[in-house]
Amino acid sequence: MIVELRAVPDCPNLDATRKLLHACLADAGVAVSVIERIGAYPSPSVLIDGVDVTGDDPHGPAACVLRPPTADQIRTALRAAAGPAGAGREVTDSASAAEYSQLGGAIRTDRPQRAARRGTCGAPAGAAALQQP
């Protein structure tokens, strides 16, 4: 899960939104680092996995938003992002997030059972083992 807090320079709502975001993360038991970006963004905005929690366009023009993200919007987005695919996952930086976004990033818990069903060296059970010359 990648969490971003975006704002224009000197945004008057940045501190309050930062505190709210960290409180929502703590309440949800989600341990991630928040990436803060200051620049030409709708300000302040909170993105979770690239999606603005308010439903607005995350690539909109740099401007003060009339309605900063609410606790309910942040919590709803966190629950959606931590659904079945992200359950129990702890990502602490963007390098770890990149690992999980690649194919094969999931941890398989059925490997011993699968190996037992398939037999030795991945050959189907009952198949003759390959002999080395």
MDAnalysis code that builds the backbone (N, CA, C; Angstrom):
import MDAnalysis as mda
import numpy as np

u = mda.Universe.empty(399, n_residues=133, atom_resindex=np.repeat(np.arange(133), 3), trajectory=True)
u.add_TopologyAttr("name", ["N", "CA", "C"] * 133)
u.add_TopologyAttr("resid", np.arange(1, 134))
u.add_TopologyAttr("resname", ["MET", "ILE", "VAL", "GLU", "LEU", "ARG", "ALA", "VAL", "PRO", "ASP", "CYS", "PRO", "ASN", "LEU", "ASP", "ALA", "THR", "ARG", "LYS", "LEU", "LEU", "HIS", "ALA", "CYS", "LEU", "ALA", "ASP", "ALA", "GLY", "VAL", "ALA", "VAL", "SER", "VAL", "ILE", "GLU", "ARG", "ILE", "GLY", "ALA", "TYR", "PRO", "SER", "PRO", "SER", "VAL", "LEU", "ILE", "ASP", "GLY", "VAL", "ASP", "VAL", "THR", "GLY", "ASP", "ASP", "PRO", "HIS", "GLY", "PRO", "ALA", "ALA", "CYS", "VAL", "LEU", "ARG", "PRO", "PRO", "THR", "ALA", "ASP", "GLN", "ILE", "ARG", "THR", "ALA", "LEU", "ARG", "ALA", "ALA", "ALA", "GLY", "PRO", "ALA", "GLY", "ALA", "GLY", "ARG", "GLU", "VAL", "THR", "ASP", "SER", "ALA", "SER", "ALA", "ALA", "GLU", "TYR", "SER", "GLN", "LEU", "GLY", "GLY", "ALA", "ILE", "ARG", "THR", "ASP", "ARG", "PRO", "GLN", "ARG", "ALA", "ALA", "ARG", "ARG", "GLY", "THR", "CYS", "GLY", "ALA", "PRO", "ALA", "GLY", "ALA", "ALA", "ALA", "LEU", "GLN", "GLN", "PRO"])
u.atoms.positions = np.array([
    [0.860, -1.169, 0.000],
    [0.000, 0.000, 0.000],
    [0.901, 1.225, 0.000],
    [0.651, 2.124, -0.913],
    [1.416, 3.365, -0.996],
    [0.495, 4.515, -0.596],
    [0.912, 5.270, 0.417],
    [0.119, 6.385, 0.931],
    [0.898, 7.670, 0.678],
    [0.238, 8.621, 0.009],
    [0.860, 9.908, -0.296],
    [0.029, 11.042, 0.280],
    [0.724, 12.058, 0.761],
    [0.102, 13.304, 1.185],
    [0.697, 14.383, 0.295],
    [-0.162, 15.039, -0.478],
    [0.298, 16.042, -1.434],
    [-0.236, 17.419, -1.052],
    [0.587, 18.433, -1.312],
    [0.170, 19.800, -1.002],
    [0.976, 20.802, -1.817],
    [0.412, 21.976, -1.957],
    [1.160, 23.085, -2.538],
    [2.045, 23.663, -1.433],
    [3.096, 24.405, -1.792],
    [3.926, 25.015, -0.755],
    [3.092, 25.923, 0.152],
    [3.353, 25.871, 1.439],
    [2.699, 26.712, 2.451],
    [1.196, 26.482, 2.557],
    [0.737, 25.287, 2.282],
    [-0.690, 24.970, 2.396],
    [-1.126, 25.128, 3.857],
    [-2.149, 25.929, 4.126],
    [-2.579, 26.136, 5.512],
    [-3.273, 24.909, 6.123],
    [-3.703, 23.970, 5.297],
    [-4.393, 22.777, 5.797],
    [-3.504, 21.538, 5.873],
    [-2.230, 21.685, 5.535],
    [-1.342, 20.527, 5.483],
    [-1.151, 19.887, 6.854],
    [-0.859, 20.665, 7.875],
    [-0.599, 20.081, 9.199],
    [-1.802, 19.327, 9.735],
    [-2.981, 19.907, 9.611],
    [-4.191, 19.244, 10.110],
    [-4.463, 17.954, 9.342],
    [-4.249, 17.966, 8.028],
    [-4.477, 16.770, 7.216],
    [-3.429, 15.712, 7.538],
    [-2.183, 16.123, 7.771],
    [-1.123, 15.178, 8.149],
    [-1.488, 14.471, 9.451],
    [-1.904, 15.239, 10.453],
    [-2.288, 14.651, 11.747],
    [-3.469, 13.700, 11.583],
    [-4.466, 14.108, 10.808],
    [-5.638, 13.269, 10.571],
    [-5.241, 11.966, 9.875],
    [-4.393, 12.058, 8.863],
    [-3.947, 10.871, 8.126],
    [-3.217, 9.901, 9.048],
    [-2.288, 10.404, 9.838],
    [-1.534, 9.526, 10.737],
    [-2.443, 8.911, 11.806],
    [-3.428, 9.653, 12.276],
    [-4.386, 9.104, 13.249],
    [-5.209, 7.983, 12.612],
    [-5.640, 8.172, 11.376],
    [-6.425, 7.142, 10.683],
    [-5.585, 5.896, 10.426],
    [-4.317, 6.076, 10.055],
    [-3.425, 4.939, 9.841],
    [-3.233, 4.164, 11.144],
    [-3.033, 4.882, 12.242],
    [-2.850, 4.227, 13.543],
    [-4.117, 3.487, 13.957],
    [-5.273, 4.127, 13.788],
    [-6.548, 3.482, 14.143],
    [-6.776, 2.210, 13.337],
    [-6.354, 2.232, 12.067],
    [-6.547, 1.073, 11.188],
    [-5.474, 0.009, 11.400],
    [-4.427, 0.338, 12.169],
    [-3.346, -0.619, 12.387],
    [-2.495, -0.831, 11.152],
    [-2.407, 0.185, 10.304],
    [-1.632, 0.091, 9.067],
    [-0.276, 0.761, 9.294],
    [0.784, -0.008, 9.118],
    [2.139, 0.497, 9.331],
    [2.793, 0.771, 7.986],
    [2.672, 1.990, 7.496],
    [3.328, 2.396, 6.252],
    [3.953, 3.765, 6.459],
    [4.957, 4.046, 5.676],
    [5.519, 5.385, 5.654],
    [4.674, 6.222, 4.707],
    [4.406, 7.444, 5.092],
    [3.645, 8.347, 4.239],
    [4.635, 9.143, 3.395],
    [4.418, 9.133, 2.100],
    [5.252, 9.907, 1.180],
    [4.620, 11.295, 1.074],
    [5.377, 12.312, 1.440],
    [4.873, 13.684, 1.334],
    [5.474, 14.338, 0.104],
    [4.604, 14.941, -0.682],
    [5.043, 15.631, -1.896],
    [4.531, 17.068, -1.848],
    [5.445, 18.001, -2.009],
    [5.088, 19.414, -2.070],
    [5.327, 19.856, -3.510],
    [4.293, 20.420, -4.122],
    [4.422, 20.835, -5.510],
    [3.092, 21.291, -6.059],
    [2.920, 21.137, -7.342],
    [1.715, 21.582, -8.041],
    [0.651, 20.492, -7.993],
    [-0.027, 20.384, -6.845],
    [-1.057, 19.363, -6.630],
    [-2.318, 20.005, -6.071],
    [-3.463, 19.334, -6.212],
    [-4.626, 19.752, -5.431],
    [-4.213, 19.639, -3.960],
    [-4.501, 20.657, -3.157],
    [-3.887, 20.717, -1.839],
    [-4.867, 21.014, -0.716],
    [-4.811, 20.233, 0.367],
    [-4.057, 19.000, 0.519],
    [-4.835, 17.840, -0.076],
    [-4.125, 16.824, -0.490],
    [-4.793, 15.618, -0.987],
    [-4.078, 14.383, -0.442],
    [-4.850, 13.333, -0.220],
    [-4.333, 12.061, 0.270],
    [-4.629, 11.020, -0.799],
    [-3.579, 10.335, -1.232],
    [-3.724, 9.270, -2.222],
    [-3.327, 7.946, -1.595],
    [-4.119, 6.927, -1.854],
    [-3.790, 5.581, -1.420],
    [-3.740, 4.720, -2.667],
    [-2.572, 4.178, -2.921],
    [-2.315, 3.414, -4.144],
    [-2.699, 4.217, -5.386],
    [-2.387, 5.521, -5.354],
    [-2.605, 6.390, -6.507],
    [-4.001, 6.938, -6.672],
    [-4.906, 6.598, -5.758],
    [-6.297, 7.052, -5.850],
    [-6.564, 8.082, -4.760],
    [-7.091, 9.239, -5.161],
    [-7.435, 10.281, -4.200],
    [-8.601, 9.797, -3.344],
    [-8.458, 9.908, -2.020],
    [-9.492, 9.383, -1.117],
    [-10.815, 10.120, -1.248],
    [-10.794, 11.338, -1.798],
    [-12.040, 12.100, -1.965],
    [-12.745, 11.751, -3.263],
    [-12.066, 11.006, -4.130],
    [-12.643, 10.678, -5.430],
    [-12.308, 11.704, -6.495],
    [-11.604, 12.769, -6.113],
    [-11.215, 13.792, -7.086],
    [-10.048, 13.303, -7.943],
    [-9.789, 14.044, -9.012],
    [-8.687, 13.723, -9.912],
    [-7.365, 14.014, -9.214],
    [-6.514, 13.007, -9.012],
    [-5.241, 13.253, -8.330],
    [-4.259, 14.080, -9.161],
    [-4.572, 14.253, -10.458],
    [-3.694, 15.018, -11.337],
    [-4.300, 16.375, -11.674],
    [-5.234, 16.826, -10.835],
    [-5.883, 18.117, -11.058],
    [-4.906, 19.263, -10.875],
    [-5.374, 20.466, -11.130],
    [-4.487, 21.631, -11.034],
    [-4.099, 21.933, -9.586],
    [-2.987, 22.632, -9.449],
    [-2.533, 23.067, -8.131],
    [-3.508, 24.110, -7.606],
    [-4.146, 23.796, -6.489],
    [-5.128, 24.713, -5.911],
    [-5.484, 24.238, -4.521],
    [-5.963, 25.156, -3.695],
    [-6.485, 24.773, -2.386],
    [-7.830, 24.092, -2.621],
    [-7.987, 22.888, -2.073],
    [-9.257, 22.193, -2.230],
    [-10.249, 22.789, -1.231],
    [-11.498, 22.872, -1.645],
    [-12.509, 23.469, -0.776],
    [-12.864, 22.560, 0.383],
    [-12.767, 21.254, 0.155],
    [-13.083, 20.277, 1.206],
    [-11.912, 19.314, 1.355],
    [-11.040, 19.535, 2.351],
    [-9.930, 18.603, 2.564],
    [-10.462, 17.205, 2.891],
    [-9.645, 16.184, 2.739],
    [-10.087, 14.814, 3.039],
    [-10.591, 14.694, 4.479],
    [-11.631, 13.893, 4.650],
    [-12.187, 13.669, 5.987],
    [-11.683, 12.332, 6.537],
    [-11.854, 12.143, 7.826],
    [-11.462, 10.881, 8.455],
    [-12.230, 9.716, 7.832],
    [-13.522, 9.899, 7.580],
    [-14.319, 8.822, 6.965],
    [-13.797, 8.451, 5.587],
    [-13.425, 9.447, 4.782],
    [-12.907, 9.158, 3.442],
    [-11.575, 8.403, 3.519],
    [-10.714, 8.809, 4.451],
    [-9.413, 8.151, 4.587],
    [-9.597, 6.717, 5.075],
    [-10.441, 6.531, 6.081],
    [-10.676, 5.177, 6.613],
    [-11.282, 4.250, 5.564],
    [-12.235, 4.769, 4.801],
    [-12.867, 3.959, 3.746],
    [-11.830, 3.528, 2.709],
    [-10.960, 4.458, 2.306],
    [-9.927, 4.135, 1.314],
    [-8.916, 3.144, 1.874],
    [-8.574, 3.262, 3.152],
    [-7.643, 2.311, 3.770],
    [-8.239, 0.909, 3.814],
    [-9.521, 0.825, 4.168],
    [-10.181, -0.490, 4.200],
    [-10.215, -1.113, 2.811],
    [-10.514, -0.307, 1.799],
    [-10.574, -0.816, 0.424],
    [-9.200, -1.299, -0.037],
    [-8.157, -0.546, 0.299],
    [-6.804, -0.917, -0.131],
    [-6.276, -2.131, 0.614],
    [-6.732, -2.343, 1.845],
    [-6.252, -3.468, 2.643],
    [-7.187, -4.657, 2.536],
    [-8.017, -4.703, 1.486],
    [-8.943, -5.816, 1.279],
    [-8.208, -7.129, 1.162],
    [-8.839, -8.155, 0.612],
    [-8.257, -9.501, 0.572],
    [-6.851, -9.553, -0.014],
    [-6.575, -8.762, -1.049],
    [-5.247, -8.830, -1.668],
    [-4.179, -8.221, -0.776],
    [-4.541, -7.246, 0.064],
    [-3.526, -6.596, 0.877],
    [-3.595, -6.952, 2.338],
    [-4.441, -7.875, 2.715],
    [-4.625, -8.200, 4.123],
    [-3.350, -8.743, 4.738],
    [-3.015, -8.218, 5.905],
    [-1.871, -8.708, 6.646],
    [-0.534, -8.273, 6.097],
    [-0.526, -7.422, 5.118],
    [0.710, -7.003, 4.491],
    [1.202, -5.729, 5.140],
    [2.489, -5.645, 5.419],
    [3.068, -4.434, 5.977],
    [4.123, -3.951, 5.003],
    [3.944, -2.757, 4.491],
    [4.888, -2.175, 3.558],
    [5.387, -0.898, 4.188],
    [6.700, -0.763, 4.322],
    [7.230, 0.387, 5.037],
    [7.922, 1.400, 4.143],
    [8.162, 1.083, 2.892],
    [8.762, 2.071, 2.007],
    [8.411, 1.768, 0.558],
    [8.738, 2.700, -0.337],
    [8.338, 2.498, -1.713],
    [9.099, 1.367, -2.382],
    [10.299, 1.022, -1.901],
    [10.998, -0.124, -2.474],
    [10.231, -1.406, -2.167],
    [9.730, -1.527, -0.944],
    [8.928, -2.697, -0.595],
    [7.637, -2.709, -1.395],
    [7.043, -1.536, -1.589],
    [5.808, -1.456, -2.360],
    [6.049, -1.912, -3.786],
    [7.212, -1.577, -4.345],
    [7.519, -1.993, -5.706],
    [7.625, -3.515, -5.782],
    [8.192, -4.144, -4.742],
    [8.268, -5.602, -4.722],
    [6.884, -6.217, -4.797],
    [5.953, -5.685, -4.022],
    [4.617, -6.258, -3.989],
    [3.836, -6.000, -5.268],
    [4.223, -4.970, -6.019],
    [3.490, -4.688, -7.244],
    [3.938, -5.601, -8.388],
    [5.071, -6.287, -8.225],
    [5.557, -7.193, -9.245],
    [4.870, -8.543, -9.110],
    [4.752, -9.246, -10.228],
    [4.197, -10.595, -10.173],
    [5.074, -11.466, -9.297],
    [4.470, -12.317, -8.525],
    [5.223, -13.205, -7.659],
    [5.527, -12.609, -6.303],
    [5.014, -11.405, -6.017],
    [5.272, -10.759, -4.747],
    [4.502, -11.377, -3.601],
    [3.489, -12.172, -3.896],
    [2.677, -12.777, -2.846],
    [3.409, -13.974, -2.248],
    [3.142, -14.224, -0.990],
    [3.732, -15.369, -0.317],
    [2.740, -16.518, -0.389],
    [3.166, -17.640, -0.924],
    [2.294, -18.809, -1.054],
    [2.428, -19.648, 0.200],
    [1.320, -19.987, 0.813],
    [1.354, -20.797, 2.027],
    [1.047, -22.259, 1.742],
    [0.709, -22.578, 0.498],
    [0.351, -23.967, 0.198],
    [1.498, -24.746, -0.447],
    [2.697, -24.219, -0.489],
    [3.798, -24.888, -1.180],
    [4.106, -26.286, -0.631],
    [4.213, -26.497, 0.701],
    [4.501, -27.869, 1.160],
    [3.423, -28.861, 0.745],
    [2.154, -28.445, 0.815],
    [1.066, -29.344, 0.428],
    [1.121, -29.637, -1.069],
    [1.397, -28.630, -1.862],
    [1.477, -28.823, -3.309],
    [2.628, -29.757, -3.654],
    [3.774, -29.583, -2.983],
    [4.931, -30.424, -3.263],
    [4.628, -31.877, -2.907],
    [3.932, -32.077, -1.784],
    [3.591, -33.441, -1.372],
    [2.666, -34.102, -2.380],
    [1.731, -33.341, -2.937],
    [0.804, -33.898, -3.929],
    [1.514, -34.227, -5.230],
    [2.517, -33.425, -5.592],
    [3.190, -33.600, -6.876],
    [4.296, -34.638, -6.839],
    [4.842, -34.962, -5.695],
    [5.928, -35.940, -5.619],
    [7.282, -35.260, -5.650],
    [8.328, -36.021, -5.913],
    [9.695, -35.533, -5.861],
    [10.012, -34.623, -7.048],
    [10.695, -33.534, -6.772],
    [11.203, -32.598, -7.791],
    [10.125, -32.086, -8.733],
    [8.935, -31.976, -8.274],
    [7.882, -31.414, -9.090],
    [7.253, -32.385, -10.065],
    [7.740, -33.616, -10.120],
    [7.142, -34.611, -11.009],
    [5.825, -35.087, -10.390],
    [4.828, -35.393, -11.181],
    [3.577, -35.885, -10.619],
    [3.823, -37.141, -9.774],
    [3.025, -37.298, -8.712],
    [3.181, -38.444, -7.821],
    [3.118, -39.731, -8.637],
    [4.033, -40.644, -8.359],
    [4.050, -41.929, -9.053],
    [4.894, -41.936, -10.317],
    [5.344, -40.776, -10.780],
    [6.162, -40.716, -11.986],
    [7.593, -41.111, -11.646],
    [8.278, -41.729, -12.587],
    [9.663, -42.139, -12.362],
    [10.558, -40.909, -12.300],
    [11.478, -40.908, -11.366],
    [12.417, -39.784, -11.239],
    [13.381, -39.797, -12.420],
    [13.767, -38.620, -12.864],
    [14.742, -38.543, -13.965],
    [16.089, -39.000, -13.454],
    [16.781, -39.753, -14.272],
    [18.098, -40.232, -13.861],
    [19.152, -39.402, -14.549],
    [20.183, -39.055, -13.790],
    [21.298, -38.290, -14.342],
    [22.242, -39.235, -15.064],
    [22.790, -38.868, -16.210],
    [23.750, -39.723, -16.934],
    [25.064, -39.839, -16.223],
])
